[in-house]
Amino acid sequence: MYQLSKNVGCHCFECGIRIVNDYWSDQARDQPPDFSNYRQGRWLWRAPSLSLSESVSMATPTASISSKPNIKGYRYDGAFGLAFRQSSGRGLSSSTAVQIAIRRTPNTCRRLEVKAVGNVFGNIFKVATYGESHGGGVGCTISGCPPRLPLCEADMQVELDRRRPGQSRITTPRKETDTCKILSGTFEGVTTGTPIHVFVPNTDQRGHDYSEMSIAYRPSHADATYDFKYGLRSVQGGGRSSARETIGRVAAGAVAKKILRMKAGVEILAYVSKVHTIELPEGLVDYNTVTLDQIESNIVRCPDPEYAQRMIDAIDSVRVKGDSVGGVVTCIARNVPRGLGSPVFDKLEADFAKAMMSLPATKGFEIGSGFAGTNLMGSEHNDEFYPDETGQIRTRTNRSGGIQGGISNGETIYMRIAFKPTSTIGKKQNTVTRNREEIELIARGRHDPCVVPRAVPMVEAMAALVLVDQLMAHVAQCELFPLNSDLQYSVGNAVENSLVTPNVEAASSSC
């Protein structure tokens, strides 16, 4: 029943389990197993060339594995549990045996490792969101925030107020104050460096609005795919697929914005550049001079008053018909330090793309010249370099969108994110039930006729989360040793008020 293989070690074909030693020498691999002591499901193999620091025994009460460096366990079919345990603290001589105990467990398939299922964003500055549209509340946990950052609920609330529902006639009529509460991670107005927990209660749920949708799938909504994946779903409000999940992102984004502003002077702004067929002409808005006041001067968040009114009229026209339209949000990041981002898989624009496409209702992303750049020749598209009056290397144009080779070059970063029309509409549509019955559905509930006005702070938040994560990675890797002053500068030199010595008293009083 057992066979020694030079490549994979010792097999038990009856149980479907193999034990592999990555460090066996050729002599050990060629050493035949000794089955003279095999009894009651236990066998002994003496491997003279093994050099182990500790005795290891193996049993099967669990599906998890914690192994010593020289021994690894694998399961073929998921029908058997396997665990490694230390049984002795004394070292083994070259002639000491390795004991392996195998016991059959119920024929149920188990996974040895299950990773997080898409609720965490970031590598150093990590954000985990939680909650559902019609549950008790929503929020986030922020890990990796630097200590001694002045922070209170007011810093987050200003951003949450821009995102909240019911703020105008062109948004969902759901009434929520979205009042946030910091439950951990701060003390006397500053962060402690421990996880920050932010909670926002839901107060205006109407679960009965979704009774028809408990069995019928809304066309182009996540109803069907959630059922396909999980076998069940939270019917009321769409559960985790609801845009209400983004409250945690916006709260965390407010923290990221503050770090970026204090540490490097970074400013992030987003605005609506298109609603349905109404689109701002290229160049009408100056990326380097547009202000938050201009963006917030109207309910659609378009910085040009004339086009803003046309966009509002377009949304009103479909709102009264129970229909919806999509649009585009443009996001810019100014004063971004040079050097953020890494080659290949962690390119800055790749992180931006994932962040933006993770937002609800997104269907497209482009950065810099984007798809329009394909219409140009290289001689037209290339951004030529020059030294400015301070000696800094700059580019005369910015078709690259502030990023070259996946790394920021110090120019303004700009990107565009496309949002589809809201899926839940008040018009009759053909669909099917979970039982595959064809029916007509008129969805009820309170929904945005166009998501882009409220998507603006969501886009800003995701941009901030990407940049703060990349900034922290850059400082950790590239500023541990003296910089090349001819080509590099410290991120902290961008502003006078560094996080290293914050004004704690002023921060506490401001909150």
PARO-30873 format. One record per residue (C-alpha): x, y negated, z negated. Coordinates in pm, whole numbers, plus 50000, padded with zeros to 5 digits. Layout:
residues N
XYZ;...
//
This chain:
residues 511
500005000050000;503004976949964;505624967950218;508704946050206;509074921750496;512264902350566;510314871450669;507414870150427;508534890050125;506304915049953;502764922550073;499834938949907;497654948750203;494904961749978;494414928749797;495384904650072;497914886349853;501534879949928;504324867149705;507024847649885;510404836949755;511774808849970;515274813849832;515794851149868;519124859750016;519374884450301;520534910250050;517454904749836;515154906550135;516694939650238;516414954149887;513504979149889;510944975849611;510955000849326;507465014949276;508505039549007;506885017948741;503685011648937;500675018548717;497255003348649;497514976648913;500994965548796;504234971548978;507864962748925;510434951949180;514084947649095;515894922149312;519584920649216;520264888849413;517454868149261;518634838949053;515724825948849;515944802848552;512814815748383;510714846948370;507534843548570;504434865248540;501364862948758;497724869148672;494384859748827;492014840048604;491994808548816;492104796249173;494774770249109;498494775649152;501374760948956;504574777649065;508244777348977;510634765949250;511614801049362;508204817449374;505134807649574;501754824349606;499404825249903;495934839649957;494864854250288;491074854650264;490034835449954;488674866849787;491214868349506;492354843949240;496024838749169;497954818948909;501594816848802;502454813348435;505674810348242;506014839347999;509484833947856;511804804747804;514934825947830;516904827748151;517014858448373;520094877248467;520574889248821;519194923448730;516074911148551;512794920948714;510004898548832;506644911848714;503584906648928;500104914248797;497234916049047;493594918848953;490604919249183;488104890849136;484584886049282;484504883349658;483884845849670;485834821349880;487674794449686;490044767249793;493294762749608;493294725149655;490584699949740;491684664549819;489664633049754;486824628949999;487274594050135;486504572549833;490014558349776;491864532349983;495504521649953;498854536849861;500184514149583;497284490249525;494574516949518;490844510749517;488224537549449;484604527149505;481564544649361;477794541849345;474824542749579;472284518349713;469424528149482;471344543149191;472094526748860;474874505349000;477984502749214;481554492349157;485204501249184;488334511148997;491554493249092;494874510449019;498304495449075;497424459149005;500444440648863;500244430248498;499924394048382;497764383148677;495204357148563;491834373548632;488224371548521;484744378948658;484504344248814;487334352949055;485274381749191;481844366049164;482534338749418;483254365549679;480354387749573;477964358349607;479004354849971;478234391850025;475034395449822;471654402049987;468774377550000;470924346650054;469074334650367;466244343350604;468614360850847;469764386250586;467954414250403;465264401150165;466414424249885;467014402949575;470164411749383;472334388249180;475284412249212;476644400048879;479914418048810;481424429048481;485064438348422;485014468148186;488744474948158;492184464248273;492274428448139;493044412247805;492594375647719;492204365748083;495124384648237;495564419448381;497324445548171;498654467248454;496184494948372;493174504548590;490614476848635;487014488848627;484394466048783;480674473648757;477674457548929;474164469848833;471394475649087;468264456848979;465904455849280;465574491849395;462494503449586;462964540349638;459374545849754;460164526750076;462144557050193;459524584450151;459134590450526;462894591250573;463294619150320;462604643750602;462944622650919;466294611051054;466704574451143;468214572151494;471934562451491;471974562951109;474094585350887;471024604950769;471584634151003;475364636450976;475274635650594;472864665150607;475094682850860;478114678650632;476744682750279;473454701050329;471644673550138;471734635850100;470644606849886;467554595650073;466874562349904;468684534150081;471124556850259;473214564749950;476934560350011;476364550650374;474634518750260;476504485850290;475914481949917;478974504149872;481084474649993;480514455949665;483464474749519;485614465749818;484774428749795;485464427949421;488834444849472;489524422549771;489114392049548;491914405149326;494074412349631;493434377449768;494574361749443;497794381849437;498554372849799;497824336049741;499924333449425;502804355149539;503154345549905;500714317449984;498664339950217;495254327050327;492634350450474;489524337850653;486874354550867;483964340651065;481244351651307;482414347251666;479584365451843;475934374551785;474354395752057;475154376552378;476034343452208;479834341852190;482314314852095;484494305752394;488154315452366;490174287352209;487204267952073;488244276151715;491864269251619;493164298351411;495704275851241;493334248351128;489864263651075;488714260150712;486484279050471;484204248550442;483594249050818;482754286150807;480434283250506;478614252550642;475794273850789;473984306450713;475504325951002;479104316850905;480194303851244;482584273751224;481124256551533;477754240051454;476344242151807;477064279051853;476034286051495;472514273551565;472274294151882;473324325051687;470744318251416;468024314651680;469064347851835;468784365751500;465434349451423;464014360651756;464674397551686;463904395451314;460254386751370;459954416251611;461334441151361;464444446551572;468174440051519;471304428051699;475034432651655;477994409351675;481704403251624;483634390351323;487024373951380;489524375651094;492724355451056;495544357650802;497874327750773;501284324850604;501774362650604;505414370350515;507594385650781;508434422250740;505124437150621;504354470850775;506494500750865;507324519051188;505334547951333;502444558951109;502244529550867;502164501651122;500414470750993;497864470051276;497154507051224;496284500350860;494094471150964;492294492951217;491504520050964;490424494650703;488054476350936;486644507451100;485824521250754;483244493550706;479594502550773;478294496651129;481724489851284;482204501751641;485264483751772;488564467951670;491204447651850;494164427051737;496064399551917;495264399152288;493484432352245;491804447052550;492094414052739;495864418352730;495544446752978;494664420953245;498064403853211;501514412453338;504444415953100;505854382253204;502514366453112;501884385752792;505294384352623;505704359952333;509004341652385;511154333752081;512654300251982;514194284651667;511954258451507;513124226151343;513914244651018;515924271651193;513244298451156;512754322151450;509234316951589;507244326151899;505904300252144;502724320352201;500994345851980;499414372052202;500914398451972;498604386351697;501374381551442;502534417851456;505264433551669;506414469451637;503924474251355;505654447551142;504494411951073;506604384851238;505394355051034;502904341751289;499164340351221;497524374651234;494164375751408;491814404351486;488234410651595;485804436551461;482634446951645;479484455951450;476584474751605;472924464651561;471444475951229;470144511751264;467094508351039;464504487851226;460764482251204;459994494451555;458594528351649;461304553251752;461384589851846;463264612951613;463114647051444;462634659751091;464924682850899;462634710751019;463314700851382;459824686951436;459664658251685;457904627751539;457654589951571;459214569351292;458754533251187;461384527750919;460464507850611;462724491050359;464634458350352;467454455350601;469584429150775;468434420251128;472144413451194;474934424950964;477704401251072;476914370850850;477304392350536;480124412750689;482444382350682;483514386350315;483744424150364;486224419650650;488254394750447;488364419150156;489664447950367;492304425650526;493444415050179;493624451050055;495824460850350;498154431150308;498604434049932;499344471249963;501914464750236;503404435250045;503964456349734;505524484049943;507794458850116;509024443749790;509644478149643;511674490149942;513384459450084;514004436049790;515764459049545;519164448449676;520514414949803;518834403550122;520474394550450;519954357150415;520454351250788;517384372150874;515384378550558;513774358450281;512224369349955;508444371449953;508374353649618;510024322549764;506834313449949;505264297149642;506514281249324;504024298049091;505224334149093;503444362448916;506564368248709;505834338448484;502114330048509;500524302548303;498594325748073;497004297747870;495684279848177;494444312348326;492524321348012;490864287347986;489834287548353;487844319448296;
//
